[in-house]
Amino acid sequence: MKISKKTVLNILLMLFVLSFFVTPLGHYGKIFLNRLFAFSPPVIEESQQEKITDYDWRLKDENWDFFNFEKSKGNVVFINLWASWRLPSEAELESIQELYDTYKGKMDFYIISNEERPPVEAFMEEHGFTFPVTYLIIGEKMPINPNEVPASYLIDKSGNIVVHKEGIADWSNRKFYELLDELIAE
């Protein structure tokens, strides 16, 4: 029995596709595809921007100490809601790390998870992320929707939500950096 080239190619293609479901190659392939299709987030038109009026909400820092978001009033703020078990979050966090490395000290970062500390700390160590993790207090009032994961917000010094992106985006690009430089300079 002779096997044609077409049959061999079809079998190889099916094995390649199957590998995405049953091997680590699939996990890394999905992350790569998510990153490939993540673009710079759109800026909300000024007339459509909502304003955060209530900065009085509590979170926990990486040491599990409570603090009030009020300390960021008047600053440019980047908020990202994520979960270590969500593949899109994992794909997005690399660009957030680059953003943090470029702008730490110039603006406030809230990379918020609603998970317990041990899995988050293990995830951070495994991936080499150094940005500060903030923990959500379930049931605490928030001016943003904590149920959208992943989701991100960029808030200007006046409290306007300049960017709101559900899903992932590429946060480490020239276009977004130009926007941040403009907002920080105001």
Buried (B, 14 or more C-beta within 10 A) or exposed (E): EEEEEEEEEEEEEEEEEEEBEEEEEBEEBBBEEBBEEBEBBEBBEEEEBBEBEEBEBBBBEBEEEEEEBEEBBEBBBBBBBBBBEBBBBBBBBBBBBBBBEEBEEEBBBBBBBBBEBEEBBEBBEEEEBEBBBBBBBEEEEBBBEBEBBBBBBBBBBEBBBBBBBEBBBBBBBEEBBEBBEEBBEE
